[in-house]
């Protein structure tokens, strides 16, 4: 029977050598090239309109390449997230998984997620003005303490967290079909918040973690009415 390492090493191998971890660095060669064109154009006396056109073309090409690299990075992250949620272990031989696991559990990531949870709690309880995204206010308001528990747990640097736990919190905050933003009843929202809280401490469900269900047209219409102030 093939090991997990063998089963994913093939699909991940080409991705390890793909986009840079920091896509913005892709722009540096184009920036250097544009500067070189300016210098050479000035030295040999090329007309400024022609030199400027070349520089603009180089810069635009760099911007396109950066956009492509960012898209590739997001695809790599999604691939790693799927495997980590499935239960794959981060190890040196799986560089993509290891990098993503380190990124998720970093101080910066944990602080950012905790701030977002606190912001949502304050928004649904009237502590701050509503943000641009509609929230499942009725369900969240009745269980806002769970949001604060999640924020406190993920911010607590004295206690380690699991990668799956952080991923579940990240998914709750960033998935467009998350129950935080969808109109779902409390009995659907609360177990998912509690599942994320338990997973941070290593109490991960045995069964595979399913993706969020896309709301039906009726729910989407209800959501639109809530945004417009109708009930």
Secondary structure, 3 states (H helix, E strand, C coil): CCCHHHHHHHHHHHHHCCCCCCHHHHHHHHHHHHHHHHHHHHHHCCCHHHHHHHHHHHHHHHHHHHHHHHHHHHHHHHHHHHHHHHCCCCCCCCHHHHHHHHHHCCHHHHHHHHHHHHHHHHHHCCCCCCCCCCCCHHHHHHCHHHHHHHHHHHHCCCCCCCHHHHHHHHHHHHCCCCCCCCCCCHHHHHHHHHHHHHHHCCCCCCCCCCCCCCCCHHHHHHHHHHHCCCC
